[in-house]
Amino acid sequence: MSIWIILKLIGSLALLMFGMKAMSESLQKMAGPQLRHVLQAMTTNRFTGMFTGAFVTAAVQSSTATTVMTVSFVNAGLLTLAQAISIIMGANIGTTFTAWIMSAGFSFNITDFVWPAFFIGILLIYSKNKRIIGDFLFGVSFLLLGLGTLKATGTDMHLENIPAVMNFFQQFDDNYLSYFIFLIIGGVMTVCVQSSAAVMAITMTLCSTGVLPIYLGIALVMGENIGTTVTSNVAALTANTQARRAAFGHMFFNIFGVVWVLCIFRFFIDMICGIVGYNPATPNPLLLPVVLATFHTTFNVINTLILIWFIPQIENLVCKVITSDKTPKEEEEDFRLSFISSGLMHTPELSVLEAQKEICNFAERTQRMFGFVRELLEETDSTAFVKLYSRIEKYESISDNMEVEIAKYLDQVSDRHLSDDTKAKIRAMMREITEIESIGDSCYNIARSINRMMTQSKDKFTEKQVEYIHQMFTLTDESLTQMNVLLKGRKDFLNANRSFNVENEINNYRNQLKEQNISDINDHKYNYVVGSMYMDVINECEKLGDYVVNVVEARMGIRQKEA
């Protein structure tokens, strides 16, 4: 076997993996906002969850994208564990479409169709409106070219005439020990190359050349099903307990399927061969890829139909296996990015979705921080006051860290190949996180003013001042609520007028209280120091309202007014 053939084999695998990646990315770009809204809505019950997982995975040709995002949604509390398990089950069905694409590449000379597709693709790439379709055609063409080259190289290698290769496979008898060994080999290969598609292509190549018997080839495919679960488990390592449970549920699903198939292995494979019309006694290499694709689909569909009725029991099991040492409150107050802690998604489109969800989480944390500030004004117990003030300080630190980490993530996304629309979204999101962090600073400044008044000053706020501050807090909290509504909603259906009206109310009320404060100081209702600290709180609320409006303008695509 010459070094040239080995390099050709490695290169064809690389070409296949690159084509798969390019096709998946272009499909996700074409799906655009629709994909994001489907992923946001996700599921209402176990069956819609399953169909959502299958549809999204088949549409974007990436079960990894679906499972990693599902884990991040569980991490942020947007999906329950039961919903996540149903989506992951569907993703396992959707990913089987890849095997059928590959079986087509091995069934006939698919490369005959590649060259016209390349020509059409390059024309579309230079067309501004059709560029993504051109990228898709190039991805499919590279994928099929890689498959065709892999098939041809496998044939040129004449592995069936190499004694060492034949002796290696012949030493494995047709028994469960051999099945188990090849199952492990398939799992390890998938973990190493991080591509179940590549392992499937290798398996089809070995089977179609007659070197690898169909039973051992299917054992490799089952190992690939287990190996692919490693990705979601690695993604969940830095996540919270619920996310780790969702990832473990993915692994349990595939391991359970492998176990029951092994129990009826020969009967099940013979049934698949009968469906396809393949006779193991008189092998037909052209049908072997179809047998593998049929097995892959049938295995995942039957496994889902069995387990979808036992999702509550699976949920209980993974909760018992993976326990939490922290209370939900302790987990919430740990600094952790809920959506983007696992790194960049496979495409900028999904990365932008993750970042947008993280910004919503950031804004919600900031409003909770403001809620603590409102409680601080009412707290009379000194020990509880100190504890609550420390909590606000911790949230301020979290706010600073979240801004930095989200900005780093968006900076990484911006280095990738982006459409003009996505670039504009990233610029808007950068502005959003800056303003949200400023909201956190304002909350902390208000808390500091209250702390100075309560702990360092001999005088206290009057009842009227406290009443006015509460009224200002109510208006400010309403502006934060409106901001969070706009951040979560679909831009097409949003109306920012309510936010602008609340901001005007805050400004007018601040001006009214400012005049009232001067009058009260002149009337000696309280001294200048108390009046100054009181207005510090009021003015900071007005600043906070301005920051909220800036976030809303960024979200709605309204240009910032020049000073």
Secondary structure by P-SEA (a helix, b strand, c coil): ccaaaaaaaaaaaaaaaaaaaaaaaaaaaaaaaaaaaaaaaccccaaaaaaaaaaaaaacccaaaaaaaaaaaaaaccccaaaaaaaaaaaaaaaaaaaaaaaaaaacccccccaaaaaaaaaaaacccaaaaaaaaaaaaaaaaaaaaaaaaaaaacccccaaaaaaaaaccccaaaaaaaaaaaaaaaaaaccaaaaaaaaaaaaaaccccaaaaaaaaaaaaaaaaaaaaaaaccccaaaaaaaaaaaaaaaaaaaaaaaaaaaaaaaaaaaaccccccccccaaaaaaaaaaaaaaaaaaaaccccaaaaaaaaaaaccccccaaaaaaccccccccccccccaaaaaaaaaaaaaaaaaaaaaaaaaaaaaaacccaaaaaaaaaaaaaaaaaaaaaaaaaaaaaaaaaaccccaaaaaaaaaaaaaaaaaaaaaaaaaaaaaaaaaaaccccccccaaaaaaaaaaaaaaaaaaaaaaaaaacccccccaaaaaaaaaaaaaaaaaaaaaaaaaaaaccccaaaaaaaaaaaaaaaaaaaaaaaaaaaaaccccccc
